Amino acid sequence: MWGIGLFESLFPIFFLLFFGVAIYMIVSTLAARARENRRNDASPRLTVPASVVAKRAQVGSSVHHNAATHTSSTHYNTRYFATFQFESGDRLELPVAATEYGLLVEGDHGLLSFQGTRYLGFQRQ
């Protein structure tokens, strides 16, 4: 009897705590994205000689359960990145679209256009 009463009294607290943490995580993620977009918008658009030195893909997944049909489905998402090296030897990794990722080849030399951490394009030479 004591355990059920304790659960009933603590459940609202844990529920509100969980809900609060979830809202905090969503708001902080949106705020971080907004800050990065503002920084990118304030950065100059640059086009500089660079080489493609590496490519990578980051695969994420999430499982969705449907209680009504007792089924689950897995959804995958892939983010693509390319690392560019400038003539100075400095490197910069940028997120790129899947279509761009497929066109970039390690060892390519050309002109990289970017704004902050935003990839704008790569033109082979």
Backbone as CSV, one residue per row, in Angstrom:
resi,resn,N_x,N_y,N_z,CA_x,CA_y,CA_z,C_x,C_y,C_z
1,MET,0.815,-1.179,0.000,0.000,0.000,0.000,0.866,1.254,0.000
2,TRP,1.938,1.221,0.781,2.790,2.403,0.903,3.437,2.727,-0.444
3,GLY,3.844,1.706,-1.204,4.505,1.914,-2.492,3.600,2.562,-3.520
4,ILE,2.335,2.191,-3.551,1.399,2.761,-4.517,1.154,4.230,-4.199
5,GLY,0.987,4.557,-2.966,0.788,5.959,-2.570,2.001,6.809,-2.891
6,LEU,3.185,6.247,-2.689,4.415,6.976,-3.012,4.495,7.225,-4.513
7,PHE,4.144,6.212,-5.316,4.155,6.354,-6.776,3.188,7.449,-7.208
8,GLU,1.975,7.430,-6.631,0.961,8.427,-6.994,1.401,9.833,-6.623
9,SER,2.157,9.979,-5.565,2.587,11.321,-5.165,3.826,11.781,-5.940
10,LEU,4.686,10.839,-6.355,5.896,11.223,-7.073,5.720,11.286,-8.592
11,PHE,4.703,10.593,-9.127,4.508,10.560,-10.576,4.374,11.957,-11.179
12,PRO,3.552,12.851,-10.627,3.446,14.185,-11.235,4.782,14.938,-11.235
13,ILE,5.574,14.741,-10.210,6.867,15.417,-10.134,7.796,14.892,-11.229
14,PHE,7.874,13.558,-11.370,8.730,12.978,-12.408,8.222,13.327,-13.806
15,PHE,6.912,13.336,-13.981,6.334,13.687,-15.270,6.706,15.118,-15.641
16,LEU,6.527,16.040,-14.723,6.869,17.443,-14.991,8.369,17.620,-15.207
17,LEU,9.175,16.887,-14.459,10.624,16.960,-14.630,11.015,16.458,-16.019
18,PHE,10.477,15.316,-16.423,10.764,14.771,-17.756,10.303,15.742,-18.843
19,PHE,9.099,16.255,-18.702,8.555,17.204,-19.671,9.422,18.461,-19.737
20,GLY,9.842,18.956,-18.595,10.695,20.147,-18.546,12.039,19.922,-19.217
21,VAL,12.643,18.765,-18.975,13.927,18.446,-19.604,13.763,18.339,-21.115
22,ALA,12.692,17.700,-21.566,12.443,17.567,-23.003,12.261,18.937,-23.650
23,ILE,11.487,19.813,-23.045,11.282,21.163,-23.580,12.597,21.932,-23.590
24,TYR,13.385,21.818,-22.525,14.678,22.493,-22.461,15.592,22.035,-23.596
25,MET,15.623,20.730,-23.850,16.493,20.207,-24.910,16.052,20.728,-26.280
26,ILE,14.764,20.764,-26.528,14.251,21.262,-27.808,14.575,22.739,-27.972
27,VAL,14.310,23.531,-26.961,14.567,24.973,-27.039,16.055,25.259,-27.187
28,SER,16.910,24.546,-26.456,18.347,24.807,-26.553,18.886,24.402,-27.922
29,THR,18.368,23.320,-28.508,18.788,22.912,-29.851,18.376,23.956,-30.878
30,LEU,17.147,24.430,-30.793,16.682,25.465,-31.726,17.474,26.762,-31.565
31,ALA,17.787,27.119,-30.333,18.562,28.336,-30.086,19.979,28.205,-30.652
32,ALA,20.598,27.033,-30.498,21.946,26.824,-31.031,21.938,26.914,-32.554
33,ARG,20.932,26.340,-33.190,20.830,26.423,-34.660,20.636,27.870,-35.104
34,ALA,19.802,28.608,-34.380,19.565,30.016,-34.723,20.853,30.833,-34.570
35,ARG,21.627,30.574,-33.504,22.905,31.288,-33.315,23.867,30.977,-34.456
36,GLU,23.956,29.691,-34.847,24.858,29.317,-35.941,24.423,29.967,-37.250
37,ASN,23.126,30.014,-37.507,22.636,30.676,-38.719,22.956,32.167,-38.712
38,ARG,22.810,32.822,-37.567,23.151,34.256,-37.469,24.639,34.475,-37.699
39,ARG,25.482,33.598,-37.120,26.931,33.718,-37.336,27.271,33.509,-38.803
40,ASN,26.664,32.513,-39.429,26.926,32.277,-40.840,26.463,33.456,-41.697
41,ASP,25.285,33.987,-41.400,24.779,35.128,-42.162,25.690,36.347,-42.028
42,ALA,26.316,36.510,-40.856,27.203,37.649,-40.618,28.603,37.429,-41.195
43,SER,28.944,36.184,-41.549,30.267,35.873,-42.091,30.329,36.254,-43.571
44,PRO,31.522,36.610,-44.034,31.653,36.924,-45.464,31.563,35.655,-46.307
45,ARG,31.072,35.802,-47.519,31.088,34.693,-48.474,32.471,34.654,-49.088
46,LEU,33.125,33.501,-48.969,34.488,33.362,-49.468,34.536,32.313,-50.561
47,THR,35.375,32.540,-51.540,35.678,31.562,-52.571,37.191,31.476,-52.634
48,VAL,37.733,30.319,-52.244,39.182,30.162,-52.125,39.623,28.833,-52.733
49,PRO,40.878,28.766,-53.192,41.392,27.482,-53.688,41.468,26.470,-52.547
50,ALA,41.021,25.247,-52.835,41.030,24.197,-51.814,41.031,22.839,-52.495
51,SER,41.346,21.822,-51.709,41.321,20.435,-52.172,40.396,19.644,-51.270
52,VAL,39.713,18.661,-51.840,38.898,17.740,-51.055,39.850,16.688,-50.492
53,VAL,39.951,16.600,-49.167,40.888,15.645,-48.565,40.184,14.481,-47.875
54,ALA,38.901,14.628,-47.567,38.180,13.522,-46.912,36.688,13.737,-47.045
55,LYS,35.965,12.618,-46.984,34.506,12.632,-46.968,34.050,11.637,-45.911
56,ARG,32.922,11.939,-45.278,32.361,10.983,-44.324,30.851,11.139,-44.268
57,ALA,30.207,10.075,-43.864,28.760,10.073,-43.689,28.453,9.661,-42.254
58,GLN,27.465,10.302,-41.681,27.044,9.998,-40.317,25.603,9.491,-40.385
59,VAL,25.409,8.226,-40.045,24.086,7.619,-40.125,23.466,7.576,-38.737
60,GLY,22.243,8.049,-38.657,21.496,8.003,-37.409,20.203,7.237,-37.637
61,SER,19.635,6.717,-36.586,18.378,5.992,-36.731,17.485,6.260,-35.528
62,SER,16.201,6.077,-35.766,15.240,6.167,-34.675,14.162,5.118,-34.908
63,VAL,13.649,4.561,-33.835,12.620,3.527,-33.912,11.311,4.137,-33.447
64,HIS,10.283,3.964,-34.260,8.949,4.475,-33.932,8.020,3.294,-33.693
65,HIS,7.336,3.315,-32.547,6.417,2.237,-32.183,4.983,2.720,-32.384
66,ASN,4.164,1.887,-32.959,2.756,2.182,-33.141,1.984,1.272,-32.187
67,ALA,1.459,1.871,-31.129,0.771,1.087,-30.103,-0.533,0.497,-30.627
68,ALA,-1.161,1.170,-31.564,-2.441,0.695,-32.075,-2.278,-0.595,-32.873
69,THR,-1.225,-0.673,-33.668,-1.039,-1.857,-34.512,0.036,-2.793,-33.973
70,HIS,0.667,-2.433,-32.878,1.728,-3.237,-32.264,2.882,-3.489,-33.245
71,THR,3.209,-2.467,-34.018,4.322,-2.569,-34.962,5.327,-1.478,-34.671
72,SER,6.495,-1.658,-35.205,7.514,-0.616,-35.085,8.211,-0.474,-36.428
73,SER,8.747,0.703,-36.642,9.492,0.947,-37.874,10.745,1.740,-37.530
74,THR,11.791,1.495,-38.267,13.054,2.192,-38.051,13.258,3.179,-39.186
75,HIS,13.592,4.398,-38.816,13.859,5.447,-39.798,15.335,5.810,-39.707
76,TYR,15.975,5.911,-40.862,17.391,6.250,-40.914,17.556,7.618,-41.554
77,ASN,18.510,8.368,-41.038,18.869,9.625,-41.682,20.386,9.683,-41.780
78,THR,20.865,10.242,-42.873,22.301,10.311,-43.113,22.699,11.762,-43.330
79,ARG,23.732,12.182,-42.624,24.318,13.518,-42.818,25.671,13.319,-43.479
80,TYR,25.980,14.189,-44.423,27.212,14.068,-45.197,28.132,15.239,-44.902
81,PHE,29.444,14.947,-44.870,30.456,15.962,-44.587,31.619,15.800,-45.549
82,ALA,32.248,16.921,-45.878,33.465,16.905,-46.693,34.495,17.783,-46.003
83,THR,35.738,17.329,-46.012,36.839,18.109,-45.438,37.666,18.685,-46.575
84,PHE,37.893,19.977,-46.501,38.652,20.700,-47.512,39.947,21.213,-46.898
85,GLN,41.007,21.208,-47.681,42.291,21.735,-47.227,42.651,22.916,-48.104
86,PHE,43.028,24.013,-47.433,43.409,25.232,-48.134,44.897,25.204,-48.437
87,GLU,45.344,26.129,-49.266,46.757,26.199,-49.636,47.655,26.416,-48.428
88,SER,47.106,27.053,-47.380,47.874,27.305,-46.161,48.071,26.035,-45.336
89,GLY,47.334,24.972,-45.658,47.399,23.731,-44.891,46.258,23.591,-43.903
90,ASP,45.519,24.673,-43.675,44.360,24.614,-42.776,43.275,23.750,-43.402
91,ARG,42.487,23.111,-42.537,41.399,22.257,-43.000,40.082,22.734,-42.425
92,LEU,39.014,22.452,-43.171,37.670,22.831,-42.747,36.710,21.732,-43.169
93,GLU,35.949,21.201,-42.209,34.932,20.208,-42.519,33.587,20.911,-42.570
94,LEU,32.848,20.665,-43.649,31.555,21.300,-43.839,30.483,20.253,-44.131
95,PRO,29.279,20.468,-43.624,28.176,19.583,-44.011,27.789,19.886,-45.455
96,VAL,27.529,18.840,-46.229,27.140,19.019,-47.630,25.888,18.192,-47.913
97,ALA,25.173,18.581,-48.947,23.983,17.840,-49.367,24.412,16.509,-49.972
98,ALA,23.515,15.550,-49.972,23.808,14.221,-50.521,24.217,14.307,-51.984
99,THR,23.575,15.180,-52.743,23.917,15.319,-54.163,25.332,15.851,-54.343
100,GLU,25.732,16.795,-53.513,27.091,17.337,-53.575,28.105,16.293,-53.116
101,TYR,27.756,15.553,-52.082,28.640,14.528,-51.536,29.013,13.515,-52.617
102,GLY,28.041,13.132,-53.402,28.286,12.164,-54.460,29.173,12.700,-55.565
103,LEU,29.188,14.014,-55.769,29.988,14.619,-56.833,31.423,14.915,-56.402
104,LEU,31.640,15.056,-55.101,32.981,15.376,-54.613,33.841,14.120,-54.578
105,VAL,35.091,14.256,-54.995,36.025,13.137,-55.001,37.273,13.562,-54.244
106,GLU,37.712,12.700,-53.323,38.939,13.015,-52.586,40.074,13.225,-53.578
107,GLY,40.811,14.300,-53.373,41.907,14.648,-54.272,41.538,15.732,-55.270
108,ASP,40.238,16.038,-55.405,39.816,17.108,-56.308,40.402,18.437,-55.852
109,HIS,40.805,19.258,-56.810,41.285,20.618,-56.543,40.324,21.580,-57.224
110,GLY,40.074,22.702,-56.583,39.174,23.671,-57.185,38.948,24.854,-56.272
111,LEU,37.815,25.518,-56.503,37.448,26.688,-55.716,36.280,26.339,-54.797
112,LEU,36.505,26.487,-53.506,35.480,26.224,-52.501,34.798,27.536,-52.151
113,SER,33.480,27.549,-52.187,32.702,28.708,-51.745,31.978,28.329,-50.457
114,PHE,32.133,29.165,-49.441,31.484,28.894,-48.162,31.234,30.192,-47.429
115,GLN,30.363,30.125,-46.448,30.030,31.279,-45.607,29.941,30.779,-44.172
116,GLY,30.968,31.043,-43.392,31.016,30.518,-42.027,31.150,29.008,-42.081
117,THR,30.149,28.306,-41.554,30.145,26.838,-41.610,29.147,26.336,-42.642
118,ARG,28.730,27.199,-43.541,27.743,26.860,-44.569,28.445,26.621,-45.904
119,TYR,28.309,25.422,-46.431,28.875,25.059,-47.737,28.031,25.686,-48.826
120,LEU,28.681,26.393,-49.766,27.957,27.017,-50.869,28.231,26.349,-52.199
121,GLY,29.376,25.675,-52.326,29.661,24.993,-53.579,31.136,24.744,-53.760
122,PHE,31.467,23.890,-54.724,32.838,23.573,-55.052,32.923,23.448,-56.568
123,GLN,33.823,24.209,-57.161,34.003,24.190,-58.605,35.383,23.631,-58.926
124,ARG,35.391,22.454,-59.573,36.669,21.798,-59.922,37.435,22.639,-60.918
125,GLN,38.767,22.532,-60.843,39.623,23.210,-61.819,40.462,22.194,-62.536
